[in-house]
Amino acid sequence: MTVINPAFAQMGEENAFAVLARAAELQRQGRDIINLGIGQPDFKTPPHIVEAAVKALRDGEHGYTDATGIAPLREAVAEDLHRRLKVEVSPDDVLIVPGGKVTMFMAIMMFGENGADIVYPDPGFPIYRSMIEFTGARPVPMPVREANGFAFSAEEALQLMTPRARLVILNSPANPTGGVTPKHEIDKLVAGLAQWPNAAILSDEIYGQLTYDGLVHRSLMSYPEIRDRLILLDGWSKTYAMTGWRLGYSVWPKAWRDVARRLAVNSYSCVNAAAQFAGIAALKGSQDSVGAMRAEFDRRREAVTAGLNRLPGVRSVTPKGAFYAFPNVSRTGWKAKPFASALLQDAGVATIGGPDFGVHGEGYLRLSYANSLENIERALERMQDFLSRPARAASGL
Ligand SMILES: Cc1ncc(COP(=O)(O)O)c(C=O)c1O
């Protein structure tokens, strides 16, 4: 019998896509579903970005590009990083990839193998663990705690380090919690990592431009002492409402950038040419839409947090970044995953159960507030009704 590589049995997935499919199925059956499950902006890509892609297609940009991405786009990324983070980046260290996810795939493939440890946030983006297990490395979850406002703790992270640790994955602002790790905690972590010079660092900063309450995003790129082992993951998906374009970038240390390029050549060759021209327009054009989206998310964040805290048995810290709330639902009497299923089935509200983001996600739900204020209010009302029905609450025990 033909046998596929058994490592594939270890590969997981992202339940957000399964919930999206289930919600779409219920909608096809005529149900009114409010989708707070999927993590993508509900805005359209700003028109000047769309126009740049259309123009590129009309101008005949139909061929392969350099595997690392077109030079003007890599230069635009370097300029943008300089403008936002005041860091010097060579365009030669920038790799344009088909979506932020590809950078984590590459980094985990590069450092994961039998005998290696990879430290990653839990609850965290599910693909981290899935890919770690696929490579045969040992997943070492770094707990992200509500008591810390879902910031990671440098002390806890450093306690997990051993000589086997080959890669440490960090994510702030974070999915699924909306947590933002403050500068002093990142300073402490970077100082402590000096003791572990053989561990690479992957910093997933895809939500870096979505912080609130005047918080300034602290990038790991700001620490010159780790630049020779830091991989930056960023992209256009969240900042410019471009999830469907599949466009992201990474910044690699010189020692590894050619390995990343070869991974590109061996898999997707290059990113869609027209999308790359759109990426230039996004970075070089007006940033007003970024501010406008952030302001709108901020309003929704207030509404969703206040609304959740009014629900019986539910409490929610105020998220400081991204567009997710991660309420604690452990006192509703429900386990998180059955609660999320029942909310979708019975109340028509799609959310994701915290355990889909790791064992430390039990007792929580993830709600994406990338939906209109009106829908958020309707969803909260439905949750209120649902939780007020005694029979329902009991069945979740
Ligand atoms: C933390 C985190 N990293 C990376 C990604 C991947 O982004 P992209 O859609 O650009 O692949 C996501 C998307 O949800 C995310 O939440």
Ligand as a Chemical Component Dictionary entry (heavy atoms), coordinates in Angstrom:
data_LIG
# 
_chem_comp.id                   LIG 
_chem_comp.type                 NON-POLYMER 
_chem_comp.pdbx_formal_charge   0 
_chem_comp.three_letter_code    LIG 
# 
loop_
_chem_comp_atom.comp_id 
_chem_comp_atom.atom_id 
_chem_comp_atom.alt_atom_id 
_chem_comp_atom.type_symbol 
_chem_comp_atom.charge 
_chem_comp_atom.model_Cartn_x 
_chem_comp_atom.model_Cartn_y 
_chem_comp_atom.model_Cartn_z 
_chem_comp_atom.pdbx_ordinal 
LIG C1 C1 C 0 -0.750 35.680 14.875 1  
LIG C2 C2 C 0 -0.930 35.500 13.413 2  
LIG N1 N1 N 0 0.146  35.321 12.652 3  
LIG C3 C3 C 0 0.046  35.143 11.330 4  
LIG C4 C4 C 0 -1.163 35.120 10.710 5  
LIG C5 C5 C 0 -1.212 34.824 9.225  6  
LIG O1 O1 O 0 -1.506 35.887 8.440  7  
LIG P1 P1 P 0 -1.706 35.705 6.877  8  
LIG O2 O2 O 0 -3.174 35.679 6.628  9  
LIG O3 O3 O 0 -1.032 36.913 6.278  10 
LIG O4 O4 O 0 -1.042 34.440 6.456  11 
LIG C6 C6 C 0 -2.314 35.314 11.447 12 
LIG C7 C7 C 0 -3.646 35.257 10.789 13 
LIG O5 O5 O 0 -4.664 35.097 11.374 14 
LIG C8 C8 C 0 -2.197 35.511 12.836 15 
LIG O6 O6 O 0 -3.280 35.688 13.601 16 
# 
loop_
_chem_comp_bond.comp_id 
_chem_comp_bond.atom_id_1 
_chem_comp_bond.atom_id_2 
_chem_comp_bond.value_order 
_chem_comp_bond.pdbx_ordinal 
LIG C1 C2 SING 1  
LIG C2 N1 SING 2  
LIG C2 C8 DOUB 3  
LIG N1 C3 DOUB 4  
LIG C3 C4 SING 5  
LIG C4 C5 SING 6  
LIG C4 C6 DOUB 7  
LIG C5 O1 SING 8  
LIG O1 P1 SING 9  
LIG P1 O2 DOUB 10 
LIG P1 O3 SING 11 
LIG P1 O4 SING 12 
LIG C6 C7 SING 13 
LIG C6 C8 SING 14 
LIG C7 O5 DOUB 15 
LIG C8 O6 SING 16 
# 
